[in-house]
């Protein structure tokens, strides 16, 4: 995913541009939504995520189990209390030159997947905390850390633990070069969302349920970090 320039690292600053994208608007044209069967199973193209992302930060430190999160030299590059689509969060930030090997995001417990429902944007409301099912619970926060070998959680004492078989196999690694611009694409590889339209109204509503997600052929990572250099 990376194409390095020939210049060597230096101690000066470079520019990091971060862009959140989906497979359909970065790598391939979006597919049309389709009815999977005549009863309730629907399939809709994933377009975007609508959520709170409170803080985004990076580090050149090696992320590994057993270290304390407070000992990591994080650089915060983004802070917000706005409810937005991920595609609306593009930003740029100056960072010291070096190799960056860690990414962390503090986000809301619940969120929307925005899907294409026959040409109309349709939100599928989800929560990644099972005890919270109301989208108004945005004050409940989730802290995820990504190293070069996948995702990490932080336990009650602040110590990092690698999450095995989390379905998030990607790792983050990119370089910042003095006076150069690095663009980091955070690409969600969801292609389609299959869901049960239990009330048969043709749109996502309370009581419907997600039953499966589809990734593009040959892709095993839910999200990729893709570095592009100028």
N, C-alpha and C positions, 0 to 999 in steps of 0.2 A: 504493500500500500504506500510505501514511502519512496520518494525520489530525491536523494540528497544532492544539494549543490556541492561544488568542489571546494568551496572555501572552508577553512578550519574554524572551530569555535574560538571566540575571544571573550574578554571580560566585559564588553559593552552590551548595550541593550539592543534587542530586536523587537519586532512587532508580532504579536499573536492575534490572528483573526479567527474567531470561533463561529461556526455556523452549524445550526441544528437542521438536519434534513431527514427525509424519509427515502426509502428505496425508490418510490414512484416519482419523486421530484428531483432526484440526484442521479440515479443510475439507469432508470428505465421508464418508459411511459406508463402511466397508470392504467390498470385494467378496469374494464367495466364491471360494475356490480352485477351479480347474477343470482337468480333463484336456484337453490340447490335441489329442492324438491317441492312438491305441490302442497306440503303441509306446513312445516315451521322452520326448517333449516335454511338460513340465508347466508350469503357470503358477500362481504363488502370490502372494497379496496381501502387499505389504511392510508391516510393522508398526513396526519399530524397528531400531536399530543397537546392537550389544553390543560395547564396545571400551574401551580406555583413552584417556582425554583428560586429559593431564597438566597442561596450562596453557591458559587462555583469557584474552585481553587485548584492549583496545580503545585507540584513539587518536583525537584530533581532528586529527592531522597528515594531510596529503594523501599518499596512497600513490601512488608512481610509480616507473617504472624508473630505475635509475641512482643511487638514494639508498641509503645504508648502513642496514641494519636497526638497528644500534646507535645511530644518530642519531635514530630515531623515539621520540617521547615516549609509550611504551606505559604503560598502567595495567593491571596484572594483577588480574583480578576473580575468578579461580577457579584452584585448584590441587588435584590429586588424584592418588593412585597406585592408585585402585580400579578394578577391572573392573566396569562398569555398563552398563545400557541408557541410551541418550541421554535417554529420557523420565524417568529417575530423577535427572537432574542439574539440576533447576530450582533457581535460587538468586537472591538479591538482593544488591545491592552499592551503596554510595553513590559517586557520581561527581560531579566538578565540572560545573556547567552548561556547555553548549556543544553544538556540532554535531560528532558523532563520524562519522568517515569511514574508519575502518580496523578490521579484526577479524583476529586471529591465533589459531590453535589448534595446539598441539603434541599429537600423538596417536600411537597405536601403529601400527606398520606393517601389522599384520593385524587383522582384525575379523570379526564376524559380522553378517550381515543376518538379522533375525528376521522370518519370514514365517508367514502363516496356511496351514497344510496341513490342510484339512478340519476346521477348528476347533481344531487343536493347534498351538502355537507350534513352529516348526521353524527351527533356525539354519542358515544357509548360510555356510560358512566361506570367507573371502576374504583375499587379501593384495594391497595396492596397491604392493608392491615385489616384482617378479617373482622375485627370487632367494630370497625367503623364503616358504615355503609351510606352515610349521608355526605354529599359533596360539600356541605357547609362546614365540615370538620377540617377545614384547611389548617387550623392551628396545630394539628397533629403532624409531626415532621418525621421524615425518614432521612437517615444519613448513610449514603453509600460511598464507598471508596473503591477505586479501580487501580490495580497495579499492573505490572507487565504480564501477570499470569492470571488475571481475572478479578473477581469481586471480593471485597472484604467487609465484614461487619465489625462494629466496635462493641465490646461487652460493657457491662455496668461499671467496670473499673477504668474504662477508656483504652483497653488493650485491643489491638487488631487481631482478628481471626479470619483466616481464609475460608470462604464458603465453597465447599466442594459440590460439584454437580448442580450448580445453581442455574444452569441453562444460559449463563452469561460467561462465555469462554474467552471473550475478547480481552486484550490487554492494551494499555495506552503507552506509547513511546514516540516522542517527537523531539526535534532539535530547534532551538532558537539561535540564530546567527546575528552577530552585530550588524546593524544597519540593513538587515534583510527582513522580509515578511514571511511568516509561516502561517498558512491557513489550515486549521484543524476542522475537518468535517466530522461531526458526531452524527452518524447515519443510523437510523433505526431501520432494520432490515425486514420489518413486517410487510408482507405483501397483501395478505387478505385476512380478515377476521370472520370466522364462522360463528353464527349466533342463532339461538332458538328464539323465533318470534312467537312466543307463547300465546299472546293475545291476538295474533294474526292481523295486526293493524299495518304491517309493512314498514314500521319504523321501530327503533329501539325505545323501549319504555319499561317502567318498573315491572319486574317479574320476568323479563327476558334474561337470557344467560349466554355468556360466551362459552363455546364448547371446544374451539380449536383456533389456532393461529397458523398461518402458512408463511414459510420463508421461501425466498427464491431458490430455484434448483441449485444445488451445490453449496448453499450457504448454511452454516451451522451456528452463526453468532447472531444473537438478537440485535446487537449494536456493534458497529465498528467505528474506530477512531482512525481517520484517514488524513495523513499529513501531506500537504502540498507546499512546495517551496518556490519562491520567486527570486 
